[in-house]
Amino acid sequence: MEVKLNPNGWHRKLQKYVFRNPPLFSNLCPYFWLTNFCIFVTFILPIVPLIKIFKWLGEGFIMLVDKLSDVLYSSMIEPVVIRKALSMDEDQIIQG
């Protein structure tokens, strides 16, 4: 008995959601159990969606901190450094 599975079916998309590059099986039994495992960790114990949400929130937080640090540097730190550098004497510049 030969079974042909649709490579764009819901089961394959679910496997790609859980695993980036899921294995291809020539036998239906491991494919069936892999699909059941993916259903279990996605819908019954929502481990995979929680991991993806925390990862997405962490990346967003890092981007926010990066943008905030750029704004703070350009508005607060850079003018102070420039003002201090322009007010230095030649002796202080040479010592530096």
Secondary structure as the mmCIF struct_conf table of DSSP 4:
data_model
#
loop_
_struct_conf.conf_type_id
_struct_conf.id
_struct_conf.beg_label_comp_id
_struct_conf.beg_label_asym_id
_struct_conf.beg_label_seq_id
_struct_conf.end_label_comp_id
_struct_conf.end_label_asym_id
_struct_conf.end_label_seq_id
TURN_TY1_P TURN_TY1_P1 PRO A 7 ASN A 8
BEND BEND1 GLY A 9 GLY A 9
HELX_RH_AL_P HELX_RH_AL_P1 TRP A 10 VAL A 18
BEND BEND2 PHE A 19 ASN A 21
HELX_LH_PP_P HELX_LH_PP_P1 PRO A 22 LEU A 24
BEND BEND3 SER A 26 ASN A 27
HELX_RH_AL_P HELX_RH_AL_P2 LEU A 28 ILE A 39
HELX_RH_PI_P HELX_RH_PI_P1 PHE A 40 ILE A 44
BEND BEND4 LEU A 45 LEU A 45
HELX_RH_AL_P HELX_RH_AL_P3 ILE A 47 LEU A 72
HELX_RH_PI_P HELX_RH_PI_P2 TYR A 73 ILE A 77
HELX_RH_AL_P HELX_RH_AL_P4 GLU A 78 LEU A 86
TURN_TY1_P TURN_TY1_P2 SER A 87 SER A 87
HELX_RH_AL_P HELX_RH_AL_P5 GLU A 90 GLN A 95
#
